[in-house]
Amino acid sequence: IEAALLLWRSRRPALTTAVGLSAALAAAALVAPSAALARSQLVDSALARDALGWVRRNTPCSARVLSNQRTVGAFRVLTGRVAVLEGMGPFLRPAMLDVVVGKILDTRALFRDPAANRDFLIREGINVVLVAKRFRLGYSAEVGTIPRSRALSDVPFLRPLHRGRTFDAYEVVGLPRRGGFPDPADHPAYRCRTDPIS
């Protein structure tokens, strides 16, 4: 099909577009049933939308968020907030491998034992910790395991902001604030959103 389209393209551009579009739609129709989302994934999407909507409404535009999941753009695109682990694919950036792996390991350690790992929150300027319980925001494997019900709220520097069946959120309080992080408002990719996700 591709060879025929290339040959036709020079002679009949409109026909080439129509044939190409028809071929793409036919291929999609064959693949669609096997690629359809499972019902649980659709539920996950609604739950993730609720959590990200909460972030939009309840965190400042300058918030630096740490989630127990490594995401691939959900926070930036849907909230305009910085997620500390977002987009960290070390296989795509070998020069960043040590930095990325270090942050992932530090995140795991924080969720395992928050009291012993509070320096990570300071070093990364984290304001909000989000624990997704029943949905996926990014990669299927969690970076930090879901802590026992009160593990994070047992430490004085994590104040519960939201507790629910699907996610918990904590504000980082009483720790020194490290500055010098880029302001998301200075980057066009970070458009701060406070309206509901539609």
C-alpha positions, 0 to 999 in steps of 0.5 A: 500500500505504501509503495502505491501511495508514494507512486500516486502522491506525485500524480494525484495528491488528493486521491493519495490522501483519501486512500491513505486515510481509508487504509489507516481507518481500516487498519485501526478497525482491525486493531481496535478490538484488541487495543480497547481499554479494559473496564478497570483502565477506564475506571483508573482514568476517572480516578486519576482525573479526580486526583489531578483535578484535586491538585489543580484546585488545591496546590499553588502553581509553583508546587513541586509534587512527589508521587508514588508513581513515575509519570510521563507528563500527566502533572505538567499537561493536566495541572501545570505543576512540576512533578519531581519524577515526571518524565524520568526515563534514564534509558532515553538519557544515559547521561542522566542515569545516575541522577534519575536512578538516585531520585527513584531510589530516594523516593522509594526510601522516603515512602518506606521510612519518611522520618529517616528520609526527610532530607530528600524532600528538602533537597528536591524542594517538594511541597506536596506528596501524592499517594495514588492508591487505586489508579495509574498515572504513568508507568505500571510499577509504583516507585514508592509502595503505598505506605501503611495507612498512617505511615506518612501522617505519623511524621510531623513534616507531612500534614494530611491535605486529603485522605480518601480511598483512591489517593492521599495528599500531604503538604510538606511543612516545617522543613527548610525551603530550598530555593533556586528551582526553575519557576514553571511560569517561565516555561510555556509547557507549564500552564497552571490550571485551577479549573476542573478537568473536563 
